[in-house]
Amino acid sequence: MALVSRRDGRNFGYGRQLSYAGPQALKDMFGGGHYGTVKAHCDRWLAFVKWCRSEQGPGINDARQIDRKVLADYAAYLRNMVRRGDLAVSTAQNRLSSVNRTMAALRGDQYVKLPSPSKALGMQRIGVRQSAPQGQDREQVQQIAHALCLHHHQRAAAIVLLARSTGMRLREAILADLPRLSREASELGMINIQDGTKGGRAGASAPRWIAVDDHVRGALGFARQVSPAGSRNLIAPHESYLNVLHQIIRSARDILHAHNLKGFHELRAAYACERYEQITQHPAPINGGQCCQVDRNLDREARKQISYELGHGRIDVVATYIGGRT
């Protein structure tokens, strides 16, 4: 319930914690509906709150203290992350857009916002992949997994193998229901990626079946081996998803970078390129393939299938993984 009469209170009347206030204001704004949209905005708002409380941030916990300078400083922080290769331009823009939306929900006006996230970042989204994804070489991926294990990052190694063999997002690999997937792989020869999916795309209304091969079986088997006791996924019973991100994934990124891998998302693109070649018998466009010129219908069918397997609702998004149709 919106607290319009108390907008002069802490966090504009939505409670003492910035992390609580934003989601509550968003739920009011969307009237309790649009679950996927609200969840996406909430996740990005919590990333902003984390920055606010960090050493790099302003150290605030009250939305009334957020002004345009705070938002500009956050944009600069995201811009540095993009330049380091730790964040995609699209992700940075989405985070700024969600902060704008959440601030509007909290304040009840549009006074404190960044008019243009892309201008604030000084970067434009690149809708079509411009360079071949790293991690296409499976031997390189095995070397990365081995290096992670040597540094006692077995769960990060499991995520690498799952992402490369199934195209899972980072969140999906961490939250994957490993016993269920293993059972499906054994009984059906396919697995249905449902846990940790984006924008509420899960359940019977959004099946996402992936064919199983030896690489998938190996990745699932290893992930089950390193899954913490008492857990169905890669999160221990005493941990949260954010704990895993902060304590495991962050430290593992240095090892990825040392082995020529910008991040886990590159493995998803590598999977997409491999699937394109399997479906069309042509290399992906970003790898020099010409299927789109030889048979545009086959190219389109491949993109449609890959879009489904990656959990996207639009075929055009596939160009960010495998290249455009030229």
N, C-alpha and C positions, 0 to 999 in steps of 0.2 A: 504494500500500500504506500503510495507516494506521500511524503511528509511535506507537502507544499507550505503548510503554515509554519514550519520550523526550518526553512532554508537558511536561516541565519545561524543555525547551530553547527556544531562540529560535523565536517563532511556533509554540510548542507542538510543536516537532520537524519542522515542515513547511518549513524553509528560512530563508534570511536575509531574503528580500523578502516584504513583506506582500502585494504584488500576485501573487506566485507561490503563497504559502501558502494563501490562501483558495480558489482554484480546485482545488488539489490535495486539500484537505480535503473539498470538495464532491464531487469525483469519487469519493473513498473512501466518502463517506456514501451516494451513490446507486449504488455498485457498478459504475461505468462505464456505466450506462444513463441513461435519461431525458435524452437529449442536449439537447433544447430547454429543459427546465427548468434543467438545470445551466448552460447558456449564458446564460440570462436572469439567474440568480443571479450568475454570474461578472461579467457586464457591469455589474450594479448594484454589486457589491462593488468593482470597479475605480473606479467613480465615488466611492465612499466613500474608497478609498485615495488617490485624487487629492486629495480634501478634506483627509485626514489630513496630507498633505505640503505643503499650501498654507499661505499666510500666515494665512488664517482658521482653519485647523485646528490640531491639537495638535502637529504636526510629529513624528509617531511612525512607526516602521516595524517595530514588534513587537507582535503581537496580545496579548501578555501585559500590555501597558500600556493596553489598551482596557478601560475600566470603564464603569459606567452614566452617569457624568458626560460622558464622551466621546460616548456615544450620544445623550444629551440635547442636547449642543451641536450635534451633527450634525442632529438633528431641528429645532433652532432655525434652523440655516443653511438647511435645505430649506424651512422655513416662510416665511422671508424671500423665497426664490426664487418660491414660489407666490404670495405677495402682490404681487411685482413683475410677475407674469404670465409669468415665464420657465419655469415648470414647472407641470404639471397636478397637482392634488391626488392623483389616482390614481397618477401616476408617483412622487411623493414617498412615498406609503404603500408602494408596491412596493419602493422602495429601502430603506426601513427594515425591511421584512419580510425582504428578502434579506440584510441585514446581520445580523439576528437569526439567520437560518438558517445563515449562514456562520460566525458566532461559535460557534454550537452545534456545528457540524462541527469547528471548530478545537479547541475546549475539551473536547468530549466531555460537556458538561453544559449546562444551561439557566440558569446563574447570571447571566451578563451578557447582558441583553436588555432591550428596551423592551416591556413587557407588552402595550401597545396602540398601534400606530403611529398610528391616527387620533386617539387622545387625546394622544399626544406632539406631534402636529402642531396639535392644537386645531381640526381641520377634518375635515369629512365629505366623502366622495366625493359628487359630484352625478351620479347615474346618468342623468338626463335633461337634455338641453341646455336652458338657461334663456334664452339670448339668441341671436339670429341670428348665424351665423358671419360674420366679416369676410372680405373677399376674394371675395365673390360677384360683384361688379362687375368684369368682365374689363378694362374700361378702367383701373380702379384698379390691377389687377394689372400691366398693361403699364407704367403709370407707375412702379410700384415697381421693376420689372425695369430700366426706363430709368435710374432714380435709382441703382440698384446698379451699373449699367455706368459711369455717370458717375464713381462713386467706385472704379472699377477692381475691382468685385466681380462680374465676369462669371459666374463659376461659381455664385455665390449666386443671380444672376439666373436661371441655367439651372434651379436647384433650385426656385425660385419657380414658373417656368413648368411644370416637370414635375409638381410637386405639385398645381397648380391644374387641369391638363389631364387627369391620370391618377389622382389621389388617392393618389399614392405617399407613404409616410412619408419623413421627412428622410433616414434611413439608406438607404432604398431608392433615393431619387433620387441620392444621392452614389455608390452602388455599382452603379447600373444599367449593364448591359452594352449600351452604346449602339449598337455595330455590329449586334449581334443583334436588338435591338428595332427598329432602322431597317429591317433586312432583313425582319423579320416584318410590319412596318407596310406595306412595299411589296408583299410577296408574298401576305400573308394578309388584310390590312386589320384585323388585330388584333395586340396585343402581349401577351406572357405575362410578368408581373412576378414575377421569381424571385430576384433578387440583393438581399441585405440584408434579407430578409424576417424576420419575428419568430417566435421560438420554433421555428426549424428547419422552418417551413412553406415548403418549396421542392421542386422536382423534379416528377416525373410524378405523385406521390401528392398534390400540392397545386397543381394548375394554377390560374392566376389571369389569365384572358384579359380584356383591355379593348378595346372597340371603338375603332378609330382614326378621328379626324376631323381637320379642318384644324388645330385647336388642338394636338392631339397631334403631328401631323407637324411643325408649327412649333417646338414645344418640343424635340422630338428633334433637329431640324435645328440649332437654336441650341446645344443641349447638345454636339453633335458638333463644332461650330465652336470652342467654348471648352474642349473636353476637352484636357488637356495632351498634348503629343507623346509617343507611345509608350504611351499609356494607352487602355483600352477604356471607362473611366468618367471620373468627375470628380476622381480622385485621381492625382496625378503619380507616376511610378515611384519617385521618391525620398521620397515622402510616405507617411504612414500615415493611416488614417481619423481618428484622434484629432488629427493635425496639422490636417486640414481643419476639424474641429470648432472647434479652438482659434483658428486663424489666420484663417479665412474666415467661418465661421458666426457666431462671437461678435461680430465687428466689424460684420457685416451686420445684426445684430438692431437696432441703434440706428436704422438707416435704415428697417427695417420698422416700428418703433414710431413714427417720425416721420411715416409714411404711414398711420397708423391700422391697423396689423396687429400683433396681439399676438405672433404667431409662425407658423412654417411649418405647424403642425398646423391652424390655422384654414383653410388652403387645402384641406386634405383634407376638412374639414367642408363647405366651399363646394362642392367636387366632389360630395359626397354629396347635398347639397340639389339641385344641378343635375340629377343623375341621377334623383332621385326625381321631379322635375317632368317629365323626359323620359319616364319609364316610365308615370307615372300621369296625366299631363296636368293635374295639380294642383300648386300650390306645396307645398313641404315644410311639415310641421306648424309648425315654428319660424318659418316665413314666413307663417303664417296659413292654410295649406291645410287643407281639411276632408275629404280623401279617406278617412281612417280612419272617418269617420262615414257617408260615402256608399257606400263599397265596402271593407269590411274585408279581403276576400280580396285585392283588388288592392293595398291598402296592405301587406299581409303579403308578397305576392310581390315588391313593390318593395324592401322591407326585406331580404328573402332575397337578392335579386340584389346589392344594395349591400353587404351583409355579405360576399358572395363577392368582389366587386370590390375591397373594401378589405382583404381578407386576414384576415377574422375568422371564427372558427368558430361564433359565436353570433349569432343574429338580434337579440337584445335589446340588444347593444352599439350597434346603429345609432341608438338613441335619443339617444346622447351626441353624435351628429353632426346629426341632422335634427329631433329633438324626439320626444316620446312619442306614444302612441296614446290620445288623449282624445276 
